[in-house]
Amino acid sequence: MKNIIQFENVSKSFGDLQVLNNLNLEVKDGEKLALIGPSGSGKTTILRILMTLETIDDGFVSVNGEYLWHEKNNGNIIPASENHLHKMRDHIGMVFQQFNLFPHLTAIENVKQPQILIKKKTDAEAKEKAEELFNLVGLGDKKDQYPHQLSGGQQQRVAIARALAMDPKIMLFDEVTSALDPELVDEVLTVLRKLASDSDTTMLTVTHEMNFAREFADRVLFFDSGQIVESGKPDSIFSNPKEKRTKEFLKKFINNVN
């Protein structure tokens, strides 16, 4: 199976704070990855780099066999143009902590509009796709409501449907339950579990929900100080982590870490 994402010696700093330190990471096509670790360890920065919301200071990032932040020009590798970045964004969808829905549009209009504006679909095509996704995320009866009429969990499920409507090859989820009341968390995680089991889309999720990470992921990466400290299958990471730093972190969440 080919790599759909590759980070090669990638570094990123914000002022004096280095958030990624010579990072090397490969993600297989269709793989489901959970990124865990303390706040500030670089997890979200990885997603934001892939979404072209943050630049890189050094190294190379490739998506679907093409450089993301660079492009080839007459045999030379040069910084990416805006046109190149725009083309590369078509491969990737992201769901954020905040739902970022347009308050003046109904739920289904929030999912239809990007398809019409960016994918140039007809209204009928966008509506058909939106309705299919509303059924997938369990909101078929809420599609004509406005965001303020929906719970936080329902709004986040609309945001997931909106990202999926663009048919991305890669889906990124950044702490998508962190802004939700505890009783609403599981309805969103249930949708993500279903997506992970039923879809061949590559998915990366940053999460502090360790039970969910265990169920969702093919592979778990533990980050600390901008580097991958440990990588492995969920059962290996959560039941028998090798690294001392991983054990210390997981003991805050799991009682029986060896």
Rosetta silent file (secondary structure, phi, psi, omega in degrees, C-alpha in Angstrom):
SEQUENCE: MKNIIQFENVSKSFGDLQVLNNLNLEVKDGEKLALIGPSGSGKTTILRILMTLETIDDGFVSVNGEYLWHEKNNGNIIPASENHLHKMRDHIGMVFQQFNLFPHLTAIENVKQPQILIKKKTDAEAKEKAEELFNLVGLGDKKDQYPHQLSGGQQQRVAIARALAMDPKIMLFDEVTSALDPELVDEVLTVLRKLASDSDTTMLTVTHEMNFAREFADRVLFFDSGQIVESGKPDSIFSNPKEKRTKEFLKKFINNVN
SCORE:     score description
SCORE:     0.000 S_00000001
   1 L     0.000  134.805 -174.155    0.000    0.000    0.000 S_00000001
   2 L   -79.070  158.584  172.060    1.394    3.393   -0.996 S_00000001
   3 E   -77.719  131.294  174.877    2.059    6.337    1.295 S_00000001
   4 E   -99.577  -21.739  176.658   -0.540    9.066    0.880 S_00000001
   5 E  -131.662  137.252  175.814    1.168   11.419    3.388 S_00000001
   6 E  -144.372  125.482  170.390    4.879   11.824    4.012 S_00000001
   7 E  -105.364  126.000  179.348    6.736   14.245    6.284 S_00000001
   8 E  -119.587  107.497  176.203   10.486   14.317    5.640 S_00000001
   9 E    51.767   47.247 -175.738   12.636   16.057    8.262 S_00000001
  10 E   -87.599  129.829  174.839    9.944   18.673    8.890 S_00000001
  11 E  -123.935  148.811  178.914   10.555   21.387   11.461 S_00000001
  12 E  -151.554  129.245  177.392    8.237   24.176   12.561 S_00000001
  13 E  -126.163  150.329  168.135    8.696   26.884   15.182 S_00000001
  14 E  -115.362  101.531 -173.847    6.526   29.672   16.500 S_00000001
  15 L    63.028 -126.345 -179.844    9.037   32.263   17.634 S_00000001
  16 L   -84.619   -6.394 -176.319   11.369   30.544   20.102 S_00000001
  17 E   -92.934  114.322  176.323    9.025   27.568   20.541 S_00000001
  18 E   -88.688  115.911 -176.521    9.885   24.605   18.323 S_00000001
  19 E   -98.125  -25.471  170.988    6.714   22.569   17.857 S_00000001
  20 E  -129.065  132.907 -172.564    8.024   20.079   15.271 S_00000001
  21 E  -125.323   93.616  175.807   11.608   18.903   15.386 S_00000001
  22 E    55.984   46.866 -172.950   12.932   17.120   12.288 S_00000001
  23 E   -76.198  132.333  170.796    9.736   15.066   12.056 S_00000001
  24 E  -119.456  127.948 -175.290    9.532   12.009    9.806 S_00000001
  25 E  -151.966  133.064  174.837    6.095   10.466    9.338 S_00000001
  26 E  -124.960  135.181  178.730    4.528    8.183    6.738 S_00000001
  27 E  -124.407  126.699 -179.702    0.796    7.464    6.471 S_00000001
  28 E   -77.342  151.558  176.301   -0.526    4.692    4.224 S_00000001
  29 L   -59.408  124.346  179.684   -3.467    5.224    1.901 S_00000001
  30 L    87.849   -4.818 -177.560   -6.645    4.369    3.836 S_00000001
  31 L   -71.801  147.376  175.487   -4.882    4.223    7.212 S_00000001
  32 E  -110.414  117.473 -174.368   -6.633    5.496   10.337 S_00000001
  33 E  -116.685  134.903  170.685   -4.204    7.295   12.672 S_00000001
  34 E  -109.140  128.251  178.739   -4.746    8.600   16.201 S_00000001
  35 E  -105.842  118.314 -178.703   -2.341   11.297   17.397 S_00000001
  36 E  -124.749  163.630  179.471   -2.058   11.512   21.178 S_00000001
  37 L   145.003  170.552 -177.699    0.195   13.375   23.573 S_00000001
  38 L   -65.472  159.500  175.142    0.331   16.412   25.854 S_00000001
  39 L   -58.818  140.065  178.881   -0.881   19.827   24.741 S_00000001
  40 L    84.267    8.698 -177.018    1.755   21.680   22.756 S_00000001
  41 L   -88.141   -3.013  174.650    3.456   18.512   21.504 S_00000001
  42 L   108.443   -0.920 -174.126    2.854   19.320   17.830 S_00000001
  43 H   -61.783  -54.323 -178.230   -0.182   17.165   17.045 S_00000001
  44 H   -65.779  -32.864  178.237   -2.526   19.897   15.837 S_00000001
  45 H   -59.874  -36.771  176.832    0.311   21.621   13.987 S_00000001
  46 H   -59.702  -45.969  179.188    0.644   18.510   11.809 S_00000001
  47 H   -64.432  -41.885 -177.810   -3.007   18.754   10.813 S_00000001
  48 H   -68.172  -32.469  174.347   -2.760   22.492   10.183 S_00000001
  49 H   -65.857  -44.077  179.159    0.312   21.995    7.969 S_00000001
  50 H   -64.234  -32.286 -179.755   -1.572   19.382    5.940 S_00000001
  51 L   -85.202    2.930 -178.136   -4.534   21.769    5.626 S_00000001
  52 L    61.400   29.933  174.332   -2.086   24.513    4.468 S_00000001
  53 L   -91.528  -18.734  174.975   -3.041   26.672    7.454 S_00000001
  54 L  -132.097  138.980  175.592    0.557   26.661    8.716 S_00000001
  55 L   -81.237  173.348  173.448    3.753   26.771    6.678 S_00000001
  56 L  -113.251  152.617  178.435    6.839   24.684    7.414 S_00000001
  57 L   -88.806  -31.961 -174.963   10.315   26.012    8.245 S_00000001
  58 E  -156.404  154.183  177.603   12.296   23.077    6.933 S_00000001
  59 E    94.620 -167.854 -177.725   11.841   19.703    5.236 S_00000001
  60 E  -136.816  143.496  172.072    9.235   18.425    2.796 S_00000001
  61 E  -121.530  130.746  177.016    5.611   17.327    3.037 S_00000001
  62 E  -119.047  140.524  176.745    4.082   15.155    0.300 S_00000001
  63 E  -130.715  122.954  177.774    0.391   14.388   -0.204 S_00000001
  64 L    55.981   37.338  175.373   -0.805   11.813   -2.721 S_00000001
  65 L    84.366    2.784  178.861    2.633   11.704   -4.343 S_00000001
  66 E  -123.104  146.781  172.936    3.055   15.471   -4.762 S_00000001
  67 E   -60.278  142.030  178.049    4.894   18.033   -2.668 S_00000001
  68 L   -90.612  -55.896 -175.359    2.491   20.106   -0.583 S_00000001
  69 L   -94.221    5.426  175.914    4.509   23.184    0.381 S_00000001
  70 E  -136.626  167.351  171.510    6.789   22.947   -2.667 S_00000001
  71 E  -148.141  159.678 -179.999    6.400   22.300   -6.368 S_00000001
  72 E   -90.044  136.318 -179.544    8.615   21.270   -9.251 S_00000001
  73 E  -143.499  110.924 -179.495    9.509   23.886  -11.838 S_00000001
  74 L    52.202   41.683  177.625   11.897   23.137  -14.721 S_00000001
  75 L    84.193   -5.967  178.472   13.576   20.437  -12.665 S_00000001
  76 E  -102.369  152.958  174.013   13.908   22.675   -9.596 S_00000001
  77 E  -101.563  118.411 -175.296   11.995   22.407   -6.325 S_00000001
  78 E  -124.052  162.706  175.891   10.562   25.810   -5.406 S_00000001
  79 E   -58.202  144.864 -175.210    8.126   27.114   -2.761 S_00000001
  80 L   -66.055  139.454  172.028    4.515   26.327   -3.646 S_00000001
  81 L   -79.130  165.644  177.850    2.442   28.904   -5.488 S_00000001
  82 H   -63.350  -35.428  177.683   -1.068   29.754   -4.300 S_00000001
  83 H   -62.530  -41.346  179.104   -2.439   27.861   -7.320 S_00000001
  84 H   -65.006  -46.128  179.184   -0.539   24.736   -6.273 S_00000001
  85 H   -60.056  -41.521 -179.754   -1.750   25.025   -2.650 S_00000001
  86 H   -61.117  -43.543  179.082   -5.313   25.523   -3.868 S_00000001
  87 H   -64.273  -41.860 -177.364   -5.106   22.360   -5.987 S_00000001
  88 H   -68.431  -31.046  179.445   -3.614   20.346   -3.116 S_00000001
  89 H   -62.281  -24.409 -179.073   -6.353   21.436   -0.690 S_00000001
  90 L   -61.654  -21.579 -177.990   -8.865   19.567   -2.829 S_00000001
  91 L   -80.105  -15.196 -161.491   -7.457   16.301   -1.437 S_00000001
  92 E  -128.510  136.139  172.262   -8.026   17.200    2.219 S_00000001
  93 E  -122.047  148.625 -179.049  -10.941   17.920    4.558 S_00000001
  94 E  -137.967  139.438  173.841  -10.688   19.042    8.173 S_00000001
  95 E  -115.675  126.562 -172.224  -13.100   19.215   11.095 S_00000001
  96 L   -98.080  174.576  175.711  -12.073   21.629   13.842 S_00000001
  97 L   -61.814  -43.390  177.358  -12.814   21.934   17.557 S_00000001
  98 L   -92.129  149.304 -168.301  -15.255   24.739   16.761 S_00000001
  99 L   -79.104  -32.675  175.442  -18.018   23.985   14.291 S_00000001
 100 L    55.457   39.342  174.829  -17.686   27.169   12.177 S_00000001
 101 L   -84.124  151.345  175.430  -21.124   26.814   10.598 S_00000001
 102 L   -76.326  117.892 -172.843  -22.720   29.789    8.857 S_00000001
 103 L   -67.492  -24.391 -176.881  -25.456   30.883   11.282 S_00000001
 104 L   -87.718   -1.420  177.892  -27.697   32.374    8.556 S_00000001
 105 L  -109.930  146.260  174.475  -27.793   29.094    6.590 S_00000001
 106 L   -67.985  169.352 -179.154  -29.758   25.966    7.468 S_00000001
 107 H   -56.854  -47.045 -177.523  -27.851   22.792    8.218 S_00000001
 108 H   -69.006  -32.974  176.940  -28.334   21.413    4.709 S_00000001
 109 H   -66.476  -34.316  176.000  -27.395   24.751    3.117 S_00000001
 110 H   -61.351  -31.543 -179.336  -24.139   24.672    5.126 S_00000001
 111 H   -87.751  -30.934 -179.498  -23.355   21.337    3.453 S_00000001
 112 H   -74.348  -44.378 -168.921  -24.628   22.298   -0.015 S_00000001
 113 H   -56.444  -47.714  179.643  -22.925   25.686   -0.438 S_00000001
 114 H   -61.139  -34.785  178.405  -19.264   24.555   -0.494 S_00000001
 115 H   -63.831  -40.831 -178.362  -20.133   21.883   -3.069 S_00000001
 116 H   -71.048  -43.978 -174.689  -21.781   24.481   -5.332 S_00000001
 117 H   -76.005  -40.035 -172.498  -19.085   27.143   -4.888 S_00000001
 118 H  -100.363  -44.821 -178.730  -15.959   24.961   -4.941 S_00000001
 119 L   -87.230   -6.928  177.919  -16.940   21.713   -6.650 S_00000001
 120 L    60.075   34.366  176.083  -19.247   23.547   -9.116 S_00000001
 121 L   -78.802  156.429  172.251  -22.072   21.072   -8.502 S_00000001
 122 L   -73.511  164.430  178.629  -25.659   21.907   -9.399 S_00000001
 123 H   -59.044  -40.780 -178.311  -28.092   22.606   -6.574 S_00000001
 124 H   -66.431  -41.857  178.742  -29.752   19.244   -7.166 S_00000001
 125 H   -63.838  -44.450 -179.158  -26.432   17.355   -7.080 S_00000001
 126 H   -65.517  -38.013  179.530  -25.321   19.144   -3.912 S_00000001
 127 H   -65.587  -43.513 -179.656  -28.684   18.498   -2.257 S_00000001
 128 H   -61.856  -44.294  178.725  -28.565   14.784   -3.086 S_00000001
 129 H   -64.410  -43.364 -179.029  -25.043   14.456   -1.647 S_00000001
 130 H   -61.832  -43.597 -178.198  -25.975   16.485    1.464 S_00000001
 131 H   -65.854  -37.923  175.924  -29.052   14.374    2.178 S_00000001
 132 H   -60.470  -41.908 -178.357  -27.011   11.179    1.832 S_00000001
 133 H   -74.618  -33.333  176.415  -24.490   12.520    4.349 S_00000001
 134 H   -63.564  -36.395  175.256  -27.160   13.741    6.777 S_00000001
 135 H   -67.069  -39.244  179.450  -28.478   10.185    6.905 S_00000001
 136 H   -60.689  -43.459 -176.800  -24.918    8.923    7.465 S_00000001
 137 L   -91.084    6.601  173.656  -24.360   11.235   10.455 S_00000001
 138 L    75.007   34.957 -178.097  -27.863   10.597   11.836 S_00000001
 139 L  -128.915   27.415 -177.758  -29.351   14.038   11.209 S_00000001
 140 L   -56.382  -30.155 -177.916  -31.870   13.355    8.450 S_00000001
 141 L   -91.972    2.317 -176.806  -34.625   15.034   10.471 S_00000001
 142 L  -114.662    5.186 -167.941  -32.538   18.133   11.347 S_00000001
 143 L   -65.637  -25.141 -177.731  -31.389   19.243    7.901 S_00000001
 144 L   -96.964    6.553  177.757  -33.694   22.275    7.665 S_00000001
 145 L   -87.931  156.420  177.171  -32.839   23.656   11.099 S_00000001
 146 L   -88.524  157.088 -177.029  -30.429   26.535   11.691 S_00000001
 147 H   -50.730  -39.563 -176.832  -27.233   26.047   13.709 S_00000001
 148 H   -68.074  -14.676  178.239  -28.656   27.837   16.778 S_00000001
 149 H   -90.161   -2.877 -176.714  -31.478   25.271   16.853 S_00000001
 150 L  -108.305  150.989  173.542  -29.002   22.378   17.073 S_00000001
 151 L   -71.305  167.511  177.677  -27.012   21.028   20.015 S_00000001
 152 H   -58.734  -41.461  179.273  -23.232   21.232   19.934 S_00000001
 153 H   -64.519  -38.985  177.482  -22.991   17.553   19.026 S_00000001
 154 H   -67.372  -39.668  177.562  -25.459   18.006   16.172 S_00000001
 155 H   -62.596  -39.664 -179.942  -23.547   21.041   14.892 S_00000001
 156 H   -67.727  -33.951  177.127  -20.323   19.064   14.921 S_00000001
 157 H   -69.164  -33.142  172.964  -21.989   16.284   12.946 S_00000001
 158 H   -64.162  -41.466  179.304  -23.103   18.870   10.365 S_00000001
 159 H   -62.855  -37.613  176.545  -19.470   20.054   10.191 S_00000001
 160 H   -64.670  -45.245  178.474  -18.365   16.444    9.562 S_00000001
 161 H   -60.413  -41.058  179.979  -20.972   16.084    6.798 S_00000001
 162 H   -61.562  -42.417  179.005  -19.801   19.372    5.244 S_00000001
 163 H   -67.016  -41.875 -179.086  -16.178   18.166    5.132 S_00000001
 164 H   -66.853  -27.981 -177.876  -17.166   14.761    3.694 S_00000001
 165 L   -62.662  -20.087 -179.138  -19.285   16.425    0.997 S_00000001
 166 L   -87.449    4.782  178.228  -16.089   17.605   -0.699 S_00000001
 167 L    52.154   52.263 -179.164  -15.012   13.961   -1.276 S_00000001
 168 L   -73.421  151.464  172.036  -11.556   14.343    0.295 S_00000001
 169 L   -77.946  -25.549 -175.890   -8.928   11.607    0.072 S_00000001
 170 E  -130.549  131.948  175.068   -7.761   12.579    3.577 S_00000001
 171 E  -116.354  133.088 -179.857   -9.869   13.620    6.579 S_00000001
 172 E  -115.435  132.648  179.675   -8.371   15.447    9.555 S_00000001
 173 E  -124.951  118.749 -175.861  -10.144   15.689   12.922 S_00000001
 174 E  -108.982   96.375  176.864   -8.757   18.083   15.522 S_00000001
 175 L    47.013   52.179 -168.997  -10.090   17.384   19.023 S_00000001
 176 L   -69.046  -10.089  178.159  -13.596   17.417   17.558 S_00000001
 177 L  -107.163    0.303 -171.094  -15.262   16.684   20.913 S_00000001
 178 L   -69.960  -22.969 -179.875  -13.297   19.104   23.104 S_00000001
 179 L   -94.231    5.963 -174.738  -15.879   21.921   22.821 S_00000001
 180 L   -99.940  149.716  169.882  -18.813   19.622   23.625 S_00000001
 181 L   -63.644  147.137 -174.360  -20.620   18.923   26.862 S_00000001
 182 H   -52.451  -36.899 -176.194  -19.686   15.419   28.090 S_00000001
 183 H   -72.850  -11.644 -179.818  -23.105   13.924   27.327 S_00000001
 184 H   -98.962   -7.891 -174.165  -22.807   14.973   23.659 S_00000001
 185 H   -62.805  -44.612 -170.220  -19.342   13.540   23.066 S_00000001
 186 H   -68.407  -29.266 -179.649  -20.361    9.973   22.260 S_00000001
 187 H   -65.759  -31.773  176.738  -22.813   10.892   19.493 S_00000001
 188 H   -76.912  -42.953  179.613  -19.937   12.483   17.568 S_00000001
 189 H   -64.054  -32.414  177.371  -17.484    9.667   18.324 S_00000001
 190 H   -61.453  -41.262  177.522  -20.092    7.139   17.148 S_00000001
 191 H   -63.676  -42.943 -179.011  -20.135    8.852   13.739 S_00000001
 192 H   -66.494  -38.725  176.298  -16.332    8.796   13.565 S_00000001
 193 H   -59.907  -43.516  179.791  -16.229    5.109   14.500 S_00000001
 194 H   -63.413  -43.881  178.111  -18.699    4.377   11.697 S_00000001
 195 H   -60.060  -43.034 -178.093  -16.653    6.397    9.218 S_00000001
 196 H   -63.848  -38.690 -176.338  -13.486    4.585   10.219 S_00000001
 197 H   -81.520  -28.302 -172.548  -15.035    1.130    9.802 S_00000001
 198 H  -101.969  -11.973 -171.013  -17.018    1.833    6.605 S_00000001
 199 L  -115.553  147.848  174.223  -14.734    4.187    4.663 S_00000001
 200 L   -97.147   11.642  176.384  -11.417    3.748    2.864 S_00000001
 201 L   -68.140  138.790  173.901  -10.623    7.441    3.369 S_00000001
 202 E   -70.080  133.088 -176.906   -7.324    8.140    5.146 S_00000001
 203 E  -133.567  134.274  173.176   -8.088    9.671    8.551 S_00000001
 204 E  -122.649  127.276  177.649   -5.940   11.417   11.154 S_00000001
 205 E  -126.942  132.193  169.838   -7.471   12.389   14.455 S_00000001
 206 E   -94.080  123.908 -174.488   -5.977   14.340   17.342 S_00000001
 207 L  -151.133  152.162  168.639   -7.788   13.236   20.475 S_00000001
 208 L  -106.616    5.280  178.011   -7.654   12.944   24.245 S_00000001
 209 L   -89.095   93.942 -170.408  -10.379   10.261   24.158 S_00000001
 210 H   -69.880  -36.398  177.873   -8.181    7.216   24.668 S_00000001
 211 H   -64.288  -39.942  177.116  -10.910    4.559   24.449 S_00000001
 212 H   -63.649  -45.226  179.434  -12.021    6.078   21.169 S_00000001
 213 H   -56.881  -39.467 -178.845   -8.437    6.174   19.864 S_00000001
 214 H   -64.374  -38.820 -177.620   -8.114    2.486   20.681 S_00000001
 215 H   -80.194  -35.063 -170.935  -11.262    1.609   18.705 S_00000001
 216 H   -79.437  -39.940 -161.184  -10.744    4.047   15.813 S_00000001
 217 L   -92.099  145.017  164.386   -7.095    3.717   14.895 S_00000001
 218 L   -79.510  -30.484 -177.490   -5.022    1.276   12.892 S_00000001
 219 E  -146.914  142.798  178.823   -1.990    2.966   14.434 S_00000001
 220 E  -116.021  133.064  176.258   -1.438    5.304   17.388 S_00000001
 221 E  -114.028  126.092  174.586    1.341    7.896   17.520 S_00000001
 222 E  -100.115  121.045 -178.642    2.425    9.364   20.851 S_00000001
 223 E  -104.972  145.535  169.663    3.957   12.818   20.448 S_00000001
 224 E  -154.665  133.060  177.152    6.054   14.821   22.848 S_00000001
 225 L    53.305   42.505  173.338    8.147   17.933   22.196 S_00000001
 226 L    76.179   13.560 -179.765    7.552   17.888   18.463 S_00000001
 227 E  -135.825  156.591  173.922    8.669   14.313   17.901 S_00000001
 228 E   -81.442  112.671  179.655    7.112   10.856   17.668 S_00000001
 229 E   -81.864  -37.618 -177.586    8.130    9.135   20.908 S_00000001
 230 E  -154.652  142.664 -179.450    6.297    5.889   20.181 S_00000001
 231 E  -138.556  137.302  178.245    4.233    4.428   17.347 S_00000001
 232 E   178.669 -179.007  175.618    2.330    1.162   17.207 S_00000001
 233 L   -64.208  150.170 -177.873   -0.941   -0.737   17.107 S_00000001
 234 H   -53.040  -44.810 -178.151   -3.533    0.513   19.629 S_00000001
 235 H   -62.197  -36.977  178.940   -3.344   -2.607   21.797 S_00000001
 236 H   -67.741  -47.072 -177.189    0.427   -2.315   21.985 S_00000001
 237 H   -66.152  -44.290 -172.885    0.452    1.393   22.831 S_00000001
 238 H   -85.405  -26.842 -178.336   -2.360    1.292   25.378 S_00000001
 239 H   -96.811  -32.836 -174.780   -1.669   -2.075   27.025 S_00000001
 240 L  -147.305   62.767  179.817    2.098   -2.300   26.886 S_00000001
 241 L   -64.091  145.135 -176.577    3.817    0.969   25.914 S_00000001
 242 L   -87.078  -36.718 -171.012    7.591    0.693   25.581 S_00000001
 243 L   -90.196  140.209 -179.409    8.667    4.252   26.322 S_00000001
 244 H   -57.632  -41.183 -177.782    8.729    5.743   29.827 S_00000001
 245 H   -66.137  -37.103  177.379    7.243    9.030   28.608 S_00000001
 246 H   -64.203  -45.172  179.947    4.320    7.214   26.950 S_00000001
 247 H   -59.215  -45.289 -178.907    3.627    5.268   30.158 S_00000001
 248 H   -60.797  -42.689 -179.097    3.652    8.447   32.255 S_00000001
 249 H   -66.356  -46.332 -174.031    1.209   10.169   29.901 S_00000001
 250 H   -71.032  -24.159  178.910   -1.210    7.239   29.611 S_00000001
 251 L   -62.637  -21.100  176.450   -1.374    6.665   33.370 S_00000001
 252 L   -71.927  -21.820 -174.918   -3.428    9.860   33.566 S_00000001
 253 L  -112.638  -30.441 -171.539   -6.086    8.214   31.401 S_00000001
 254 L  -127.596  130.341 -173.547   -5.736    4.446   31.865 S_00000001
 255 L   -77.552  -29.992 -170.535   -5.349    2.639   35.170 S_00000001
 256 L  -105.154   32.741  176.527   -3.772   -0.618   33.953 S_00000001
 257 L   -71.035  131.878 -179.278   -0.848    0.663   31.880 S_00000001
 258 L   -73.726    0.000    0.000    2.162   -1.639   32.392 S_00000001
